[in-house]
Amino acid sequence: MNQIPEEHDRGAFSDATKHQLRRAGWNPTRSVSTTHVIRSLEAEGFTVFPVVREFLQHFGNLIFKERHGFFHTEITFHFDAQDAADGIFRERVEDYAELLHVPLCPIGRASHATLMMDPNGAIYGGFDDGLLLWGHTPIEAIENLVQARPVQTIHDERSPL
């Protein structure tokens, strides 16, 4: 299942999101090598799904630092899968996967949350016992992250997993 539109179809992003993506170094034909990070993720015990490979080729290592709202709160997130994997125990990712009944692979970080993708392209963010759904597709998740939109809570951090 191809969750990331082809170059000619990347118009799925809003103009505001495209602007922020370009500021972070993205362009519609961007393609980066993922060999090293995929080997590293697999060595750490993560399954790298085809949609994760494709996502990291197009968006891997992009870093976003944005100011939103009246108080100009800085929102920082990135798609550095190696940093994400280094910042979370594999067992914690397995806890989230068990809760969702679907395997997950780290793809980045949003503030303190580890961003993870499932085999269908949905992107989740986990921090401690909290779990959020950032988007059902990579496009939706990137829009929500860049625009600092509210997202769905899957599991409240006040309740243990």
C-alpha positions in Angstrom: 0.0 0.0 0.0 1.6 3.2 -1.1 0.9 5.9 1.5 3.2 8.5 0.2 2.2 10.1 -3.1 4.5 10.1 -6.1 6.4 13.3 -6.9 3.6 14.7 -9.1 1.0 14.0 -6.5 2.7 15.6 -3.5 0.2 18.5 -3.8 -1.7 16.6 -1.0 0.1 19.0 1.4 -1.4 22.3 2.2 0.6 25.4 1.0 1.5 26.3 4.6 2.9 22.7 5.2 4.8 22.7 1.9 6.4 26.0 2.9 7.6 24.5 6.3 8.7 21.3 4.6 10.8 23.3 2.2 12.3 25.4 5.0 13.4 22.0 6.6 15.1 21.0 3.4 12.4 18.9 1.7 11.4 19.1 -2.0 9.0 17.0 -4.0 11.8 14.9 -5.5 13.9 14.4 -2.3 15.3 11.0 -1.9 18.0 10.1 0.7 19.9 6.9 1.3 18.3 4.9 4.1 20.7 1.9 4.0 22.5 2.7 7.2 19.5 3.6 9.3 17.5 0.6 8.1 20.4 -1.8 9.0 20.7 -0.1 12.4 16.9 -0.3 13.2 16.9 -4.0 12.1 19.9 -4.7 14.3 18.1 -3.2 17.2 15.2 -5.6 16.6 12.8 -3.3 14.8 10.9 -4.4 11.6 11.3 -1.8 8.9 8.1 -2.0 6.9 8.1 -0.9 3.2 6.1 2.2 4.0 8.7 3.2 6.6 11.5 2.7 4.1 9.6 4.9 1.6 8.8 7.6 4.2 12.4 7.8 5.4 13.6 8.1 1.8 11.5 11.2 1.3 11.4 12.7 4.8 14.3 11.1 6.8 16.5 13.5 8.9 14.3 16.5 8.4 14.2 18.8 11.4 11.4 21.2 12.2 11.5 24.1 14.8 8.4 26.2 14.6 6.8 28.8 16.8 3.1 28.6 17.2 0.4 30.5 19.1 0.2 33.8 21.0 3.1 32.9 23.2 5.2 31.6 20.3 5.7 28.2 21.9 8.5 26.4 20.0 7.4 23.0 18.6 10.3 20.8 17.6 10.1 17.5 15.8 12.2 15.5 13.4 12.2 12.4 11.3 15.6 11.0 12.4 14.7 7.3 12.9 18.1 6.5 14.5 17.7 9.2 17.2 14.2 8.0 17.8 15.3 4.4 18.2 18.2 5.4 20.5 15.8 7.3 22.7 13.4 4.5 23.5 13.6 1.0 24.7 12.5 -1.6 22.2 10.3 -3.1 24.9 8.4 0.2 25.3 7.7 0.2 21.5 6.4 -3.4 21.9 4.1 -2.2 24.8 2.6 0.4 22.4 2.3 -2.2 19.6 0.6 -4.6 21.9 -1.9 -1.9 22.9 -2.6 -1.1 19.2 -2.5 -4.8 18.1 -0.1 -3.7 15.3 3.7 -3.6 15.0 5.5 -0.3 15.1 8.8 1.2 13.9 10.4 4.4 15.3 10.7 7.2 12.7 11.4 10.4 14.7 10.5 12.5 17.7 8.0 15.3 18.5 9.1 17.1 21.6 9.4 14.3 24.1 7.3 11.8 22.2 8.8 9.1 20.0 7.1 9.0 16.6 6.4 5.4 15.3 4.8 4.1 12.1 2.7 1.0 11.6 2.7 -1.2 8.5 -0.2 0.8 7.0 1.5 4.2 7.4 -0.3 5.5 10.5 2.0 7.6 12.7 1.7 7.5 16.5 3.6 9.3 19.2 4.4 7.7 22.5 5.8 9.2 25.7 5.9 7.3 29.0 2.4 5.7 29.2 0.7 8.1 26.8 0.1 7.3 23.2 -1.3 9.6 20.5 -2.4 9.1 16.9 -0.7 11.9 14.8 -2.3 10.7 11.6 -3.8 7.7 9.7 -1.4 8.4 6.8 2.1 10.0 6.6 0.6 13.1 4.9 -2.1 13.6 7.6 0.5 13.2 10.3 2.9 15.6 8.7 0.1 18.2 8.3 -0.9 17.7 12.0 2.7 18.0 13.2 3.6 21.0 11.1 0.4 22.9 11.8 0.4 21.9 15.5 -3.1 20.5 15.3 -4.7 18.6 18.1 -4.4 14.9 17.7 -6.3 11.8 19.0 -5.3 10.4 22.4 -5.1 6.6 22.2 -4.0 6.0 25.8 -3.8 8.6 28.6 -0.5 8.8 30.3 -2.2 8.8 33.7 -3.1 5.2 33.2 -0.3 2.6 33.1 0.0 0.5 30.0 
